[in-house]
Amino acid sequence: MQMYKPYKTPVVKASPDIKVPEPRISKFVIFLLKLVARLYLFIFFGIAKTVLLEQQLLFDIFTRVLSGKSRCIIAFRHPNGGEPQLLTWFFLYKLKRLAARKRVRFERRPHAVFVYSYEVVRYGGWVARFVMPNLGAMPISHTKIDSKGMARIYNAIMDGPYPVAIAPEGKVSYTTDSIPVLEPGVVRIGFNSAQRLAEKKPECPVEILPLSIHYRFGSWGIFTLEKLMQRLEKACGFSSKGRRKISFVERFNQCREHILLANEVRFKIKTDTSLSFEKRLEQVVNAAMSSAERIAGITSKEGEDILFRMHRVRQLYWDSIFLPSVDTLDNIAQIERSTLDLQAGEAWYMGRYLELVELGWDFRVPLPAENALLHEKIEYAQNLWDFANRTMGGAFQNRVSIFPRKVIIQAAPAINLTERLPDYKKDKKTAVDKAMSDLQKAFNDCIEDVNKKEKNKEKKKKPK
C-alpha cells in the first residue's frame, strides 16, 4: 500500500531527448523477462490469480496468426495502467500452457507487440527504455505527424508474425465497468491494413480481437479499502472518530465534495450546488485545461475535443523537458541553458494541470450504490484518492492501487474487417462507425458477462 506524501516541487532541468532503438524481438530479453516478470507484476497485481475466460477465442486467433493464415489487432481495455505488462507476461509464458491442456499447439511462441504513446519511455525510466524496444513495442505520437511510427505499425500488422496490441481508449481509462471513450484509430488502422493486404494476400484477413480485463478483490481488498478511506479522510481534514458508522456512499460523497470545493476555490469557480458533481467537475477540468494552454501559449478553437487538447499540450510539455532537436547541452551558453531550464520548470507546472485534466475527465461518474460489488467500491476509492492526489500536485505514479485477488481476461469474438471491405470502399465513415459500434458492444458484453458470473458466485456463497 503506497503512502502519499505531499508533492515537493522537483528541480526540473531541460535534457536532450531520449532515443530508443528500433523495435525488435530479443530472445535474451524474453529469457531475462521470464526470470523477473512475476516480481515485476507483483508490484502491480500482488499475488493475483490470472483467469482466462472464453479461452477458445484466444486460442483460435493465435493459431491463425502464428501460422500466417490471418493478421490481428488485439484491442485491449486499459483501465488500470498495468495491462500491457500483464498481457505481455500472459502471452509469452502462460497462454501456451493453457492451450496445451486443450491439445492446441501453436507454430511458434505466442507473443504480441504493443503500440505505446511516445512519452512512456520518457517517464518510464531505463527499464522501459531497455525492455520495450526489445519486445517489439512500437512508439507513436497522439498529435505529431509520425509517418515513421505509422509505417512500423502497418508493417507489423501486415508482415509481422505476431498480433499487434493497441488500447482503443487511447490512454488509461480508470474504470473497468464503463468505457469513457473509444478512439477510432484502431478501426481505421485495421481497415487500411485490410485494404493493403487484400492486394498482396487476399486469402489473409485482418481481424480485431476485443480483449477485456477485469479486477476482483477478496478479504485483503476489504481491509485495504478501509485503510485507503482513512487516509483519504485524513487528507480531507475529517476526524477519524465515528467515521465507520457512516455509510461508504456518504463517506465517498463527503470526500469528493471537499476535494471538488478545493479545486473550485483554486480556479476561482463560483460554487453552484444546484449543478451535479459531474457538471461541476467538468468546469474544473476545463479551467485546468485552459491554465495549461495559457502556460503553453496555445489558444484552443471552439468545440475542440478536450482530450485532443490535452495530448497537444502534453506533447509541448515533454518537448520542453526533453528537447527533441538537441543531442547535447554541453556547449550551450549559460544564458541559453538557464532559459531552457526555466522553460522546463514551467512545463512541469503545465503537467500538473494536465494530470488533473486526465483523471478528472474520466472521473465524471456517479457514486457507487451502497450495495455495489466490492470491485466497484474499490475502483471508486482508488480514483477518489487519485482525484485528491492530483489536486495536491501528484501524478499517475503517486496513484494507490489495491492488490486484486483475481485478474480476469476475457476475449470477445473477432471482428473481421476484410469481410467488411466492400462496405468500407462504398462509405468509409459508415463502415468505421459500424465497426466502432460493434467493438463497443463487444466490450459491454464482456463487462456484463463477467459481472453476471461474479454475482452468481456471490449468491452461491451466501447461506440460504
ZINOR-V511155 format. One line per field, one symbol per residue. phi: phi as a letter, one per 40 degrees, with the letter a starting at -180 (. if undefined). burial: + if it has 16 or more other ideal C-beta (glycine too) atoms within 10 Angstrom, else -. A space follows every 10 residues. Layout:
# ZINOR-V511155
phi = ???
burial = ???
This chain:
# ZINOR-V511155
phi = .cccbdcccc ccbcbcccbb ccdabbcccc cccccbcccc cdccbgbdcb bbcfdcccdc cccccccgca babccbcbcb hbcdcccdcc ccbbcccccc ccgbbccacc aabccbcdcd ccccgccccc ccccbgcbca ccbccbcccc cdccccccbc cbcbbbcccg acbgaccabd abccdccccc cccccccccc bccbcbbbbc bbbbbbbbcc cccccccccc ccccccgccc cgcccccdcc cdcccccccc cccccdcfbc cbccccdccc cccccccccc ccccccgbbc ccgccccccc ccccdcdccc cbccbbcabc bccdcccccc cccccccccd cccccccccc ccccbccccc cccdcccccc ccccccccdc cchcbdcccc bccccabbbb cbdcbccccc ddccccaccc cccccccccd ccccccdccc cccccccccc cccc
burial = ---+------ -+-+---+-+ --+-----++ --+---+--+ +--++--+-+ -++++-++++ ++++++---+ ++++++++++ ++++++++++ +++-++-++- ---+-+--++ ++++++++++ ++-+---+++ ++++++++++ -+-------- -+++-+++-+ ++++++++++ +++++++-++ -++--++-++ ++++--+--- +--+++++++ +++++++--- +--++--++- +++-++-+-- --+----++- ++--++-+++ --++--+-+- ------+--+ ++++++++++ +++-++---- ------+-++ ++++++++++ +++------- ---------+ +-+++-++-+ ++++++++++ +++-+-++-- -+++++++++ ++++++++++ ++++++-+++ ++++++++++ ++-+++++-+ +--+------ ++-+++-++- -+++-++-++ +--+------ ----
